[in-house]
Amino acid sequence: MAQGFSAALAGEVRARRAVLRLTQHDLAQLAGVSERFVRFVEQGKPSVQLDSLVAVLETLGLELKVAARTSQAARAAGQPAENSAEQ
Protein backbone atom coordinates (compact mmCIF):
# COMPACT_ATOMS: atom_id res chain seq x y z
CA MET A 1 0.00 0.00 0.00
CA ALA A 2 2.87 2.41 0.76
CA GLN A 3 4.21 1.83 -2.75
CA GLY A 4 0.85 2.83 -4.21
CA PHE A 5 0.85 6.04 -2.20
CA SER A 6 4.47 6.82 -3.14
CA ALA A 7 3.74 6.26 -6.82
CA ALA A 8 0.62 8.44 -6.72
CA LEU A 9 2.47 11.19 -4.88
CA ALA A 10 5.34 11.00 -7.36
CA GLY A 11 2.95 11.38 -10.28
CA GLU A 12 1.19 14.37 -8.72
CA VAL A 13 4.48 16.14 -7.97
CA ARG A 14 5.84 15.52 -11.48
CA ALA A 15 2.61 16.67 -13.12
CA ARG A 16 2.32 19.83 -11.04
CA ARG A 17 5.97 20.71 -11.61
CA ALA A 18 5.43 20.31 -15.36
CA VAL A 19 2.34 22.55 -15.29
CA LEU A 20 4.37 25.20 -13.47
CA ARG A 21 7.21 24.73 -15.99
CA LEU A 22 9.78 24.19 -13.26
CA THR A 23 12.86 22.04 -13.56
CA GLN A 24 13.77 19.75 -10.70
CA HIS A 25 16.58 22.19 -9.95
CA ASP A 26 14.16 25.15 -9.86
CA LEU A 27 11.78 23.32 -7.55
CA ALA A 28 14.60 22.27 -5.23
CA GLN A 29 15.84 25.84 -4.93
CA LEU A 30 12.38 27.29 -4.34
CA ALA A 31 11.52 24.63 -1.73
CA GLY A 32 14.89 24.79 0.00
CA VAL A 33 15.68 21.11 -0.58
CA SER A 34 18.26 19.29 -2.65
CA GLU A 35 17.68 18.40 -6.27
CA ARG A 36 18.40 14.81 -5.24
CA PHE A 37 15.48 14.96 -2.80
CA VAL A 38 13.14 16.17 -5.56
CA ARG A 39 14.32 13.26 -7.75
CA PHE A 40 13.60 10.81 -4.91
CA VAL A 41 10.07 12.17 -4.49
CA GLU A 42 9.42 12.00 -8.23
CA GLN A 43 10.77 8.45 -8.37
CA GLY A 44 8.38 7.39 -5.63
CA LYS A 45 11.07 6.56 -3.09
CA PRO A 46 9.01 5.23 -0.17
CA SER A 47 11.12 6.83 2.54
CA VAL A 48 11.48 10.60 2.40
CA GLN A 49 11.82 13.24 5.10
CA LEU A 50 8.37 14.62 5.87
CA ASP A 51 9.37 18.24 6.49
CA SER A 52 11.20 18.34 3.17
CA LEU A 53 8.26 16.71 1.40
CA VAL A 54 5.88 19.29 2.85
CA ALA A 55 8.18 22.09 1.64
CA VAL A 56 8.11 20.66 -1.90
CA LEU A 57 4.32 20.26 -1.84
CA GLU A 58 3.79 23.79 -0.49
CA THR A 59 6.06 25.20 -3.18
CA LEU A 60 3.93 23.47 -5.82
CA GLY A 61 0.67 24.61 -4.24
CA LEU A 62 -0.21 21.06 -3.19
CA GLU A 63 -1.13 19.75 0.24
CA LEU A 64 -0.95 16.44 2.01
CA LYS A 65 -4.11 15.43 3.84
CA VAL A 66 -4.58 12.70 6.39
CA ALA A 67 -8.03 11.14 6.66
CA ALA A 68 -9.41 8.26 8.67
CA ARG A 69 -10.22 5.10 6.78
CA THR A 70 -10.97 1.55 7.69
CA SER A 71 -7.77 -0.41 7.85
CA GLN A 72 -7.03 -4.04 8.40
CA ALA A 73 -5.97 -3.18 11.97
CA ALA A 74 -9.25 -1.35 12.66
CA ARG A 75 -11.28 -4.28 11.34
CA ALA A 76 -9.29 -6.67 13.51
CA ALA A 77 -10.04 -4.48 16.53
CA GLY A 78 -13.75 -4.74 15.73
CA GLN A 79 -14.23 -1.10 14.78
CA PRO A 80 -17.02 -0.45 12.28
CA ALA A 81 -16.27 0.63 8.73
CA GLU A 82 -16.21 4.41 8.14
CA ASN A 83 -18.99 4.34 5.56
CA SER A 84 -21.18 1.61 6.99
CA ALA A 85 -24.81 2.51 7.74
CA GLU A 86 -25.86 2.32 11.38
CA GLN A 87 -29.00 0.38 12.16
Backbone as CSV, one residue per row, in Angstrom:
resi,resn,N_x,N_y,N_z,CA_x,CA_y,CA_z,C_x,C_y,C_z
1,MET,0.814,-1.183,0.000,0.000,0.000,0.000,0.865,1.258,0.000
2,ALA,1.977,1.251,0.728,2.872,2.406,0.760,3.431,2.690,-0.627
3,GLN,3.692,1.633,-1.394,4.207,1.834,-2.746,3.170,2.524,-3.622
4,GLY,1.909,2.179,-3.455,0.845,2.827,-4.214,0.762,4.306,-3.896
5,PHE,0.876,4.644,-2.615,0.854,6.043,-2.198,2.060,6.782,-2.760
6,SER,3.246,6.186,-2.638,4.471,6.823,-3.135,4.396,7.077,-4.635
7,ALA,3.865,6.111,-5.368,3.741,6.264,-6.819,2.740,7.360,-7.175
8,ALA,1.625,7.410,-6.464,0.616,8.445,-6.717,1.168,9.827,-6.387
9,LEU,1.861,9.919,-5.272,2.471,11.185,-4.881,3.501,11.627,-5.907
10,ALA,4.322,10.704,-6.351,5.343,11.005,-7.358,4.700,11.564,-8.631
11,GLY,3.648,10.928,-9.075,2.953,11.383,-10.281,2.365,12.773,-10.124
12,GLU,1.772,13.050,-8.970,1.191,14.374,-8.721,2.267,15.455,-8.708
13,VAL,3.383,15.167,-8.051,4.477,16.143,-7.974,5.046,16.407,-9.365
14,ARG,5.316,15.350,-10.125,5.844,15.518,-11.484,4.890,16.329,-12.353
15,ALA,3.604,15.991,-12.286,2.608,16.667,-13.116,2.493,18.146,-12.749
16,ARG,2.452,18.437,-11.472,2.319,19.830,-11.037,3.569,20.637,-11.410
17,ARG,4.732,20.029,-11.253,5.975,20.708,-11.606,5.975,21.027,-13.099
18,ALA,5.489,20.096,-13.911,5.431,20.313,-15.358,4.474,21.448,-15.707
19,VAL,3.316,21.477,-15.049,2.341,22.548,-15.292,2.954,23.905,-14.958
20,LEU,3.734,23.952,-13.891,4.370,25.202,-13.473,5.648,25.503,-14.253
21,ARG,6.010,24.581,-15.146,7.207,24.731,-15.990,8.475,24.950,-15.156
22,LEU,8.600,24.145,-14.111,9.781,24.187,-13.260,10.656,22.982,-13.544
23,THR,11.950,23.182,-13.512,12.861,22.040,-13.562,12.973,21.483,-12.142
24,GLN,13.537,20.294,-12.030,13.774,19.751,-10.700,14.691,20.684,-9.916
25,HIS,15.656,21.255,-10.592,16.582,22.192,-9.954,15.837,23.422,-9.434
26,ASP,14.955,23.987,-10.266,14.161,25.154,-9.863,13.337,24.839,-8.620
27,LEU,12.638,23.717,-8.660,11.785,23.318,-7.546,12.610,23.144,-6.274
28,ALA,13.740,22.490,-6.393,14.599,22.272,-5.234,15.010,23.601,-4.613
29,GLN,15.413,24.538,-5.447,15.844,25.843,-4.927,14.688,26.587,-4.273
30,LEU,13.537,26.592,-4.899,12.376,27.289,-4.338,11.910,26.666,-3.022
31,ALA,11.988,25.344,-2.927,11.521,24.633,-1.732,12.588,24.547,-0.644
32,GLY,13.823,24.867,-0.987,14.894,24.788,-0.001,15.333,23.369,0.300
33,VAL,15.254,22.506,-0.724,15.682,21.107,-0.577,16.693,20.811,-1.677
34,SER,17.300,19.659,-1.621,18.265,19.291,-2.651,17.547,18.787,-3.904
35,GLU,18.218,18.928,-5.024,17.677,18.396,-6.270,17.540,16.877,-6.158
36,ARG,18.446,16.259,-5.456,18.399,14.806,-5.245,17.108,14.418,-4.517
37,PHE,16.716,15.232,-3.528,15.478,14.960,-2.804,14.284,15.021,-3.746
38,VAL,14.241,16.047,-4.595,13.141,16.169,-5.565,13.103,14.935,-6.462
39,ARG,14.275,14.480,-6.918,14.318,13.261,-7.746,13.742,12.075,-6.985
40,PHE,14.120,11.925,-5.710,13.605,10.806,-4.910,12.081,10.854,-4.809
41,VAL,11.531,12.035,-4.575,10.069,12.168,-4.487,9.434,11.771,-5.815
42,GLU,9.992,12.275,-6.914,9.419,11.999,-8.233,9.629,10.560,-8.684
43,GLN,10.561,9.867,-8.072,10.770,8.447,-8.374,9.928,7.557,-7.475
44,GLY,9.227,8.161,-6.528,8.377,7.387,-5.634,9.136,6.661,-4.542
45,LYS,10.303,7.187,-4.170,11.066,6.557,-3.092,10.178,6.526,-1.849
46,PRO,9.974,5.357,-1.268,9.007,5.229,-0.173,9.427,5.884,1.138
47,SER,10.676,6.227,1.293,11.123,6.828,2.544,11.736,8.189,2.261
48,VAL,10.981,9.239,2.568,11.483,10.596,2.400,11.210,11.370,3.689
49,GLN,11.958,12.425,3.897,11.823,13.238,5.099,10.563,14.087,4.981
50,LEU,9.675,13.983,5.954,8.367,14.618,5.875,8.452,16.138,5.782
51,ASP,9.310,16.779,6.554,9.371,18.236,6.491,9.839,18.714,5.120
52,SER,10.748,17.997,4.514,11.204,18.345,3.167,10.104,18.093,2.143
53,LEU,9.376,17.005,2.300,8.264,16.709,1.399,7.209,17.803,1.479
54,VAL,6.875,18.232,2.680,5.885,19.286,2.850,6.366,20.579,2.189
55,ALA,7.643,20.891,2.294,8.184,22.087,1.645,8.018,22.011,0.129
56,VAL,8.278,20.850,-0.453,8.109,20.662,-1.897,6.643,20.823,-2.277
57,LEU,5.746,20.180,-1.527,4.322,20.262,-1.835,3.812,21.688,-1.707
58,GLU,4.222,22.398,-0.660,3.787,23.787,-0.493,4.289,24.658,-1.635
59,THR,5.503,24.429,-2.075,6.064,25.196,-3.184,5.243,24.997,-4.454
60,LEU,4.732,23.787,-4.640,3.932,23.470,-5.819,2.454,23.823,-5.659
61,GLY,2.074,24.298,-4.480,0.665,24.611,-4.235,-0.162,23.369,-3.989
62,LEU,0.483,22.314,-3.510,-0.208,21.060,-3.190,-0.223,20.878,-1.675
63,GLU,-1.111,20.042,-1.189,-1.133,19.753,0.237,-1.306,18.264,0.469
64,LEU,-0.830,17.839,1.600,-0.945,16.444,2.007,-2.015,16.380,3.076
65,LYS,-3.022,15.557,2.879,-4.109,15.432,3.844,-4.091,14.035,4.448
66,VAL,-4.454,13.972,5.704,-4.577,12.699,6.395,-6.051,12.537,6.754
67,ALA,-6.618,11.406,6.385,-8.026,11.143,6.659,-8.174,9.739,7.222
68,ALA,-9.139,9.576,8.098,-9.406,8.262,8.671,-10.011,7.349,7.610
69,ARG,-9.626,6.101,7.654,-10.218,5.104,6.776,-10.164,3.776,7.505
70,THR,-10.961,2.860,7.060,-10.967,1.552,7.685,-9.736,0.790,7.236
71,SER,-8.973,0.354,8.171,-7.774,-0.407,7.855,-7.935,-1.832,8.356
72,GLN,-7.025,-2.658,7.953,-7.030,-4.041,8.401,-6.939,-4.094,9.926
73,ALA,-6.129,-3.213,10.518,-5.972,-3.182,11.970,-7.274,-2.773,12.653
74,ALA,-7.985,-1.790,12.073,-9.251,-1.348,12.661,-10.294,-2.455,12.587
75,ARG,-10.328,-3.165,11.461,-11.279,-4.280,11.336,-10.969,-5.371,12.346
76,ALA,-9.690,-5.643,12.548,-9.292,-6.672,13.507,-9.671,-6.276,14.928
77,ALA,-9.683,-4.972,15.203,-10.037,-4.484,16.534,-11.548,-4.402,16.714
78,GLY,-12.301,-4.724,15.650,-13.755,-4.739,15.731,-14.401,-3.389,15.556
79,GLN,-13.657,-2.410,15.022,-14.235,-1.098,14.779,-15.063,-1.146,13.506
80,PRO,-16.183,-0.440,13.484,-17.019,-0.454,12.276,-16.361,0.291,11.138
81,ALA,-16.766,-0.043,9.935,-16.272,0.634,8.732,-16.718,2.079,8.742
82,GLU,-15.900,2.978,8.190,-16.209,4.414,8.137,-17.549,4.684,7.467
83,ASN,-17.816,4.025,6.364,-18.994,4.342,5.556,-20.157,3.388,5.770
84,SER,-20.097,2.566,6.799,-21.181,1.613,6.994,-22.387,2.318,7.617
85,ALA,-23.579,1.909,7.208,-24.810,2.512,7.740,-25.110,1.919,9.104
86,GLU,-25.488,2.796,10.043,-25.862,2.320,11.381,-27.308,1.887,11.360
87,GLN,-27.614,0.854,12.125,-29.001,0.377,12.164,-29.632,0.643,13.497
